[in-house]
Amino acid sequence: MPIRAFVVLSGAALFAACTTPVTTLRNPQTGQVVTCGGNTASSVAGGAIGYSIQRGADDRCVENYVAQGFVRTN
């Protein structure tokens, strides 16, 4: 059983390490809250290259919302 626990915890750590950061934004006029990031699919499938591509998509997501008047909350 200890080996099984190690494998499960190692797998969880691997996926957590590949998750892009989450950015939360809020529209001060409407109160709408959105998030960008927190994705794992591209980063797990493509390793460092996939992470870099997903991180770029997350940055564009934030830029698009900021252009619409949203502000970062974290």
DABEL-V28605 format. One record per backbone hydrogen bond with DSSP energy under -0.5 kcal/mol. CO is the residue of the C=O (numbers start at 1). NH is the residue of the N-H. Records with the same first field share a line. If there is no record, write none. Layout:
BEGIN
CO=NH + NH
END
This chain:
BEGIN
1=5
2=6
3=7
4=8
5=9
6=10
7=11
8=12
9=13
10=14
11=15
12=16
13=17
14=18
16=19
20=38
21=38
23=36
24=73 + 74
25=34
26=28 + 71
27=31
32=27
34=25
36=23
39=20
40=44
41=45
42=46
43=47
46=49 + 50
47=51
48=52
49=53
50=54
51=55
52=56
53=57
54=58
55=59
56=60
57=61
58=62
59=63
60=64
61=65
62=66
63=67
64=68
65=68 + 70
66=69
69=28
71=26
END
